[in-house]
Amino acid sequence: MKTKTGFSLYTIVCLVILGLVLIGSAIAMTFVGGYTSKNISIIIAAIAVSAITNNIHQFFIKQNKEDKDERNISIEYKSKAKTFDVMEIILCILIIIYVLQRANLLTIVLVGLAYLIIQGVYMAFLGKYHKEM
């Protein structure tokens, strides 16, 4: 079986978006003055972390596509469940940190809204699966 070498579509899209963001940020810094070099470095770091983590995830998914037995599926579902539990705790801590730092109210509301949406989706699927089983 041949292995595919080269960049994945996600990596190419990330590189194109990174280029557009850099060009747009350079134009904004030149003419508008809204961005600083700190903002650009944060944007580049966020895109780099996203590309790296997605490529690592895709590597493990491609590696495990051949091994789709019940044990591996169970392990994947348990890891997703644990990740969801940790994400709930992190979002709650993030809301508390934003409140204690007296951050912008819109930031606090958006993080709280994201938390409520996640919990709403969780409750909807929990009810759906309880009816099915």
C-alpha positions as CSV (number, residue, x, y, z in Angstrom):
1,M,0.0,0.0,0.0
2,K,1.4,3.4,-1.0
3,T,1.6,6.1,1.5
4,K,0.6,9.6,0.5
5,T,3.4,12.2,0.9
6,G,3.0,15.9,0.9
7,F,0.8,18.5,2.6
8,S,-2.7,17.8,3.6
9,L,-5.5,20.0,2.4
10,Y,-5.9,21.4,5.9
11,T,-2.3,22.4,6.0
12,I,-2.5,24.2,2.6
13,V,-5.7,26.0,3.7
14,C,-4.0,27.1,7.0
15,L,-1.0,28.4,5.1
16,V,-3.2,30.4,2.7
17,I,-5.2,31.8,5.6
18,L,-1.9,32.7,7.4
19,G,-0.7,34.5,4.3
20,L,-3.9,36.4,4.0
21,V,-3.9,37.3,7.7
22,L,-0.3,38.5,7.5
23,I,-1.0,40.7,4.4
24,G,-4.2,42.1,5.9
25,S,-2.4,42.8,9.2
26,A,0.4,44.5,7.5
27,I,-2.1,46.7,5.6
28,A,-4.0,47.4,8.8
29,M,-0.8,48.4,10.6
30,T,0.3,50.6,7.8
31,F,-3.0,52.5,7.1
32,V,-5.3,52.0,10.1
33,G,-2.9,51.5,13.0
34,G,-5.2,49.1,14.8
35,Y,-2.9,46.1,15.0
36,T,0.4,45.9,16.8
37,S,3.2,43.4,16.4
38,K,2.0,41.6,19.5
39,N,-1.4,40.9,17.8
40,I,0.3,39.5,14.7
41,S,2.5,37.1,16.8
42,I,-0.6,35.9,18.7
43,I,-2.4,35.2,15.4
44,I,0.6,33.3,14.0
45,A,1.0,31.3,17.2
46,A,-2.7,30.3,17.2
47,I,-2.7,29.2,13.5
48,A,0.5,27.3,14.1
49,V,-0.9,25.4,17.1
50,S,-4.1,24.6,15.2
51,A,-2.2,23.3,12.2
52,I,0.2,21.2,14.4
53,T,-2.5,19.7,16.6
54,N,-4.7,18.9,13.6
55,N,-1.9,17.2,11.8
56,I,-1.0,15.1,14.9
57,H,-4.7,14.1,15.2
58,Q,-4.9,13.2,11.5
59,F,-1.8,11.1,11.8
60,F,-3.3,9.0,14.6
61,I,-6.7,8.8,12.9
62,K,-5.1,7.6,9.6
63,Q,-3.0,5.1,11.6
64,N,-6.0,3.7,13.4
65,K,-8.4,3.5,10.4
66,E,-7.3,-0.1,9.8
67,D,-7.9,-1.1,13.4
68,K,-11.6,-0.3,13.8
69,D,-12.4,-3.0,16.2
70,E,-14.6,-2.6,19.3
71,R,-11.7,-2.0,21.6
72,N,-10.3,0.9,19.7
73,I,-13.7,2.5,19.2
74,S,-14.3,2.2,22.9
75,I,-11.0,3.8,23.7
76,E,-11.7,6.7,21.3
77,Y,-15.2,7.3,22.8
78,K,-13.7,7.2,26.4
79,S,-11.0,9.7,25.4
80,K,-13.6,12.0,23.9
81,A,-15.7,11.8,27.0
82,K,-12.8,12.6,29.3
83,T,-11.8,15.5,27.0
84,F,-15.4,16.9,27.3
85,D,-15.3,16.6,31.1
86,V,-11.9,18.5,31.2
87,M,-13.3,21.1,28.7
88,E,-16.2,21.9,31.0
89,I,-13.9,22.5,33.9
90,I,-11.6,24.7,31.9
91,L,-14.4,26.8,30.5
92,C,-15.8,27.4,34.1
93,I,-12.3,28.4,35.3
94,L,-11.9,30.7,32.3
95,I,-15.2,32.5,33.1
96,I,-14.1,32.9,36.8
97,I,-10.7,34.2,35.7
98,Y,-12.3,36.7,33.3
99,V,-14.6,37.9,36.0
100,L,-11.8,38.3,38.5
101,Q,-9.7,40.2,36.0
102,R,-12.7,42.5,35.3
103,A,-12.5,41.7,31.6
104,N,-14.8,43.2,29.0
105,L,-18.4,42.1,29.6
106,L,-18.8,40.9,26.0
107,T,-15.9,38.5,26.5
108,I,-17.4,37.1,29.6
109,V,-20.8,36.8,28.0
110,L,-19.4,35.0,24.9
111,V,-17.5,32.5,26.9
112,G,-20.6,31.9,29.1
113,L,-22.7,31.5,26.0
114,A,-20.3,29.0,24.5
115,Y,-20.5,27.0,27.7
116,L,-24.3,27.1,27.7
117,I,-24.4,26.0,24.0
118,I,-22.1,23.1,24.7
119,Q,-24.2,22.0,27.7
120,G,-27.4,22.4,25.6
121,V,-26.0,20.2,22.9
122,Y,-24.9,17.7,25.5
123,M,-28.4,17.6,27.1
124,A,-30.1,17.2,23.7
125,F,-27.9,14.2,22.6
126,L,-28.2,12.7,26.1
127,G,-32.0,12.8,25.8
128,K,-31.9,11.4,22.3
129,Y,-29.7,8.5,23.2
130,H,-31.7,7.7,26.3
131,K,-34.8,7.4,24.1
132,E,-33.0,5.2,21.6
133,M,-31.6,2.7,24.1
